[in-house]
Amino acid sequence: MARLIILLLLLLLVLLVDSRLDPVKVPTMSLEEVDSTGTRWALLVAGSNGYVNYRHQADVCHAYQVLKNGGLKDENIIVFMYDDIAYNGDNPRRGIIINHPHGKDVYAGVPKDYVGEDANVNNFLAVLLGNKSALTGGSGKVIESGPHDHIFIYYTDHGGAGVLGMPTSPDLYANDLNDALKKKHAAKSYKSMVIYIEACESGSIFEGLLPENLNIYATTAANATESSYGTYCPWMHPRPPPEYHVCLGDLYSVSWIEDSDMNDMAKETLEQQYQIIKNRTSVNGTYYVGSHVMQYGDLDLSSKRLSLYIGSKHHHSGSATHAHHHSSPTNLNDLELAIDQRDASLVYFWHKFERAPEGSSQKIEAQKQLVEVMEHRSHVDNSIQLIGKLLLFGNEYEGRLEILDTVRPAGQPLVDDWSCLKSLVRSFETYCGSLSHYGMKHMRKFANMCNAGVKVETMEKVSAQVCPTFPSNTWSSLRRGFSA
């Protein structure tokens, strides 16, 4: 018996020595397996409402299917969406949402955690911080994470400099999000966190605001100054089924979601997926259309496997329920008319008007909607332009309207005083009506007014002069409340 034990020990010693020479012979434990003691949490947010914004809820529903297919449990996936698309009267496939022209239904099984008026910024922050007592409605699910857990956040919507839209007012401002992330880190309630954001000017959400020492890695669809893009729109290739006249997805979003659908996330790293998203979103680096996908925070985390955050249970099989082959936009002609997010609603209403039968009530209603959208856009643009002229008249910036569009150097936040920014936005909306998702394009102007020392009282006075009235249509209406 003793001789057998000695023989076994000698054999083990030989194996160990041999493995040092050829490590492949002994299986190694991956970082993900070491970290497997933690729980994976996911927070998915579609920040808009209305059928015109179909793509945002489609993105989130498809993202849920990726996570579910990857092995995450429903109890650890929290979904924010207004939920007014699947059964909308304009939806040609009742009860179904698709995210690709040839895609299957991605709506089935999606948790209805925070829908309708419960999909608001206060509930979002409460869920992120795990603060059940601060919730108002909804499923009551929050991220109850601990120090060994990993969190994935995906947010898709309209945006502007320093702000992300929500389906209800107010919107989510960059300082509030970053403050919440710092609180989450201080509470030691996660080991690492990954954030993906699809929105115009989404880089401004983290630029100069997200520290590198929070164990948070973030990517954004665009830098701090540019729009992000919708895709699978009626004029593109591949185009949606003929009964659809909306964009089915967003370019950055479908890039990461479809890559996750088709590949083994146990082998792919965050950095590898970032490069894939960046390449597709920029049309192979040409930027013929598309935007600059950005990285922020702790970039060392980019070496982590994606499976640590979104799972990998079935991805390698190639038979995922919602997987489908996609073709990267290598043909520039295919994306010649790709639309930035802020113009998607305008194009939607134009297509709706164009397709309606001549002389029909649908034609008249579509024309009314199209005119209202254009009227609102013109009102917002002209009002802010005139306010800028009046505010800068008679001071050191007189005649220098370009200061309103000044972009601060990389590494500096959009504005020094976030309370000032919110107050100026509220002052404008009080007298000139809602900014809406389109008006977010002017957020940098408001920020630069604050940076130039414009006072809230002055903004109120000038706004009252410029806007004795504002359009009464739903786009300008404040019935949903102030955006700040």
N, C-alpha and C positions, 0 to 999 in steps of 0.2 A: 504493500500500500504506500509506504514511504517513498519507494522507488518510483511509483506511478505519479505521486505528487511532484517529486523532483523533476520527472520527465515533462510533466505538464508546465511547470514553471519555466523550464528551459525552452520549451516550445513557445510559450508566451513571450519570453525575452527575445527570441529570434524574430517573432512577428513584430514586436515593438521596434527593434533595431531596423528591420526591413522596412517598416512603415515610415521611418525617418528618412530613408533613402527614396522611397516611393510613396508619398502621402496618399495617392489615389487609392491604394489598396485598403485603407481604413476609412470608413465613412466618417465625414466630419459633421458636426452639428452647426446648422446655420444660425445666424443671428435671430431669425424669426422663431426658430425652435427654442432658442434660449429665452426669448421674450414671450413664449407661448403661455406663460402663467398669467399674463394680463388679458383683460377683456378688450375686444374691439368694439368701439362705439362709432356711430355715424349720425350726422345731422345734415339733412338734405333740405334746401330751401329754394322754392320757386317764388320770386319776389314780385310777381305781377298778377293781374287778373284780366279777364276779358278774352274772348276768342281770338282777337287780333294778336294776342301774345301767346298763342297756342304753344309755341316752341319751348317756352320756359318750363311749363308743366310737363311737356313731353320729355324734356331733358331729365327732369327730376325723376319721373316715373321710370325711365330707362335706367338711370343710375341706381335706383332701388333694386331693379331686377339684377343688375350686375352684382350688387352687394349680397342680395339674397342667394343668388346662384353661387357666390363665393363662400357661402357658409355662415354669414352673419345672421344672428337671430333677430326676429322682429322686435323683441324686447329691447334690443340694443340699437335699433334703427329708428330715428325720429324724423318725421316728414312734415314740412310746412308747405302747403299749397292751397290756393283759394278754392280749388275743386269746382270750377265752373266751366270746364272745357268738355269733359267726356259726355255730358248730357246736355250740352248747349244746343240750342235750336239750329245753329249754323254748322254743327259737326255732322258731316255726311255719314259717319259710321257711329251711330248712337252707342254710347257706353264703351267706346274704344278710342285709345290714343296711340298714335304711331309716331316714331321718331326717325323713320327712314322711309323713303319711297316704297321699298319692298319689305319693310319691317312688319313684324307681328305686333299684336296688342301689348303695350307695356303698362297699361293701367291696372290690369287685373291683379288683385292681391295687395296693392299699395296701401299701407296703413294710413288711416285718416286721423292723424294725430292733432294737427292744428290747421283747420280749414276755415274758410269764410272770415269773419271778423276776428276769429281767434288766431289767425295767422298774422300776428302783429309784432312789432319790435320789442315790446316789453316781454312777451312770452318767449321770443327768441333768446333774449339775454338771460332770462330766468332758466330756460332749458340748458343753455350753454354752461351756466354757473351751477347747475344742479339745485336751484333754489325753488322748491315746490311751493313754498309759501307765497311767492311772488306771481304765481300763475293766475290767469283769469280765463277759465274755460279750457277746452281742449282735452286730450286724453290723460293729462297729468304726467306723462312720461318726461323725464329729464335725464341729462347725462350724469348718472350717479357713478362717476368714474373714480378710481383710486390711483395711487402712485405707480402702479405697474401697468396701467391701461393705456391704450392707444386710441386716438380720436381722429376721425376723418370728417371734415366739413366741406360740403359742396354747396355753392350759392350761385344761382343763375338768375339774372334779371337785367333791367336797365340800370344805368348808373351815371354818375357825373363826378366831377372832381370832388373827392372827399365824401361821397355818399353812395349808398346802394338803395335801390327801391325796395319797398315792401308792398304787398297787395292791399294793405290798409295804412293809413297815416298814423303817426309820422314815419319817415324813412329811417334807415340805419346809417348813422354818421360814423366816419372812420375813427374818430377819437373814442366814441363809446364802444365800438368793437374792440379796439386795441386795449382800452382800459379793462374790459371784461377778460381779455386774454391774459393780461398781467395778473388780475385777481385769481384767475384759474390756476396760473402757474404758482402764485404765492401760496395757494391752498394745498399745493402738492397733490393735485387731484388728477394727474396724468403723467405718463412717462414721456410720450411724444405726441405731436399733433401735426396733421397735414391739412392744409386748406387749399381748395381749388375755387377760384372765383371767375365767373363769366359775367362781364359787364363792361360798358364803355368806361374808359379812363380808370379801370379797376386797379392799375398800378398805384394810383394816388391813395388807395385805401391803406397801403403799407409803407409807401415812400416816406422815409424819415420818421416813421412811427413804430414799426415793429422791431424790437430789439433782437439781437442775434442770440441772446442767452436764455430764451424761453423754451427751447426744445420744440420750436414750431417752424415748419417748412411750408411756405406758401407759394403758389403760382397764380398768375392772373392772366386773363385772356388778352389784355392790352396793357400798354404802358400808361403813364399818368396823364397823357394828353390826347389819346386817340380813341376812336370807336372800336367796338368789337362787332362781329359780323354774324348775321343770320345765314343759314344754309338750307338746302333742300327746299328752295323756294320755287314758285310756279314757272319762273323763266330760266331756271338753272337745269343742269344735267348732272346726275339724274334728277328729274323733276318729280314732284308729288303725283299721286294719282289724279286724273283730270277733275275729279269732283272737289279737290282741295284748292283753295286760293290763299293759303297761308304758308309761311315758312315752317317746316316741321322740326327744325332744330337750330342750334347755334354752332358755328364752326369749331370754336375751341372745345365746346362741350362734347360734340359728337366725336371729336378727335380722341379724347381720352376715354370716352365710354366705349366706342367701337374697338379701340385698341385693347381695352380690358376684356371685352367680349370675346375677342378672337385669339388672344395669346395667354400664355401661362404666367400668371402674376407671381407665382412662386419663384420664377426665374428673372423676371423683369424688375429693374430698380426704378425708383422715382425719377432719377436722372435720365434713364433711358426713355421713360415715357414722356418726360419733358421735351426731349429732343424730337420725339415722334410728333407730339402736339405742335411744337414750334415749327417743324418742317411743314406739316400739313396746313396749319393756320396761316403761314406766310407764302403758300404756294411754292414750296421747295426753296424758300429763301429769297424769292424774287420780290415779295411784297407788292406784286402787281395788284392784288387786293389783299385783304387780311390785316392782321395786326401783329404787334411785337409781344409775344408771350414772355412773361417776366418771372423771375424767381426772387423771393425775399426770405428774410429770417435766417434760420440755422441751415445753411446749405450743406453742412456735413450729413444731415439726415437724408440727403438725396441718394446716398449709397444704399439706403434701406430697400428691401424688397417690397413691392406693392402689396403682396399678400398680407403683410403686417397690418394693413389698413383697410383693404377692400376684399380680402379673402382670395382663395384660389381653388376652392373645392372642385369645381367642374371645368374651369377654364381650359385646362389642357386637353380635354376630350374633343373639343371642336364641335360639340353637339349642344351647346348651351341653348336653352329655349329661345332666347331673344337674339342670338348671334346671327349675323348675316355678313356676307362679304361686302366690302365697300371699296370703292376706288378712290384713292387719294387724288385731289384736284391737280393732276399734273398737266392737264390741257388748259392753258390760260383762257381759251375761248369758253370753256365750261363755266368759268366764274366771271365772265366779262361784266355781268350785271349784278354781281353779288351786292347785297344791300347792307349798309350799316344799321345797327339796331334802331337808331332814332328815326330812320325813314321807313322802317318796315310797316308801320301802321298806315302811313300814307299810301304806300304801294298796295297794301291789302284792300283799302277802301276803293282805290282806283280799279283794281281787278274785280271787285264786287260790283261796282257800277258798270264796268264794261261788259260783264257777263249777264247782267240782268236783262230780261226781255224788254224790248222797246215798248214804252207806254204803260208798263206794269207798275204796280205799287212798289215792287221791290226796286225798280229803277229809280223811282222818285225818292225812296228812303235812302238808297245808296248814295244818290247825288247829295242829299241833305247831309249825310254823315261825312262825305268827302269835303264838302264846303266848310263844315264845322271844324274839321281837323285843320284845314288850311287857314281858316280864320283865326283859330287859336294860336297856331304857330306864328303867324304874322303879328298878332297882338303881343305875344311874349317877346319876340325878337325886337320889335319897334319900341316897346315900352322900356326894356332894359337898355337899349341903345340911347334913348333920350334921357333916361335917368342918369346914365353914366356921364353924358355931356353936362347935365345940370350939376351933378355932384362935383365934378372936376373943374367947373367954371369958377374962376376967381381964386384958385389956390395954386400951389406950386406945380400942380400937374396940369394946369390949364392947357387945353388943346392937345393933350397927349392921351387920346383914347386908347392907344395901344397898351397902356399900362394895365388896362383891365384884363388883358390876355397874357400878361407876363407869366412865364413859367419859371419857378424857382429852380436853382441848381439841384441836381440829383443828391439825395440824402437829406434834403430839407422838406419838412411837411408843408402842405398846401397853405396853411394859415397859422398864425401865432395864437389867435384867440378864437376858439371854436364857439364859445358863447356868442361872440359878436357875429360870426357867420350865421348861426341859427337865427339870431335876432333880426338880421338884415333880411333873411329869407322870409321870415314871418311878416315883417313890415311890408315887403313887396307884395306878398300874397294877400294881405289884408285889403289892400287898395286895388291891386291889379289882377287878382284871381290866382288860381292854382298854377304852379309851374308845370305840373304833370311830368310824365317821364321825358317828354320832349324838352321841356325847359331845364332839365338837369344839365344840358349842354352849357348853361350859363353859370354854373356853380363857381367856376374859377373867377368870374367877374366879381361875384359877391365876396369871395375870399380876398381878392385884391383890393376891393373897397375897404375891407377891414384892415388890411396891411397898410393901406394909405392913410388910415386914421379917420375914416368916415364914421360918424356917430349914428347911433340908432335913431335919435330924434331927427337928425337931418334926413335920413333915409325915409322916415315916415312922412315928413313934410314934402319931400320931392315926389315920393310915390303918389301921394294924394293929389298933387298938381298934375302929374302925368296921366293918372288913371282915374278920372272922375267917374267912369263906368268901365266895365269889362264885359266881354261876351258872356251871354247867359247859357251857353251850351255846356254839356257835361264835362268837357275837357277843361274849361276854365272854372267850373263850379268848385266851391270849397265844401261841398256837402260831406266829403270824406275827411275833412279836417286839414290842418296845416301839415306841410311836409317836414317841418322842423318843430 
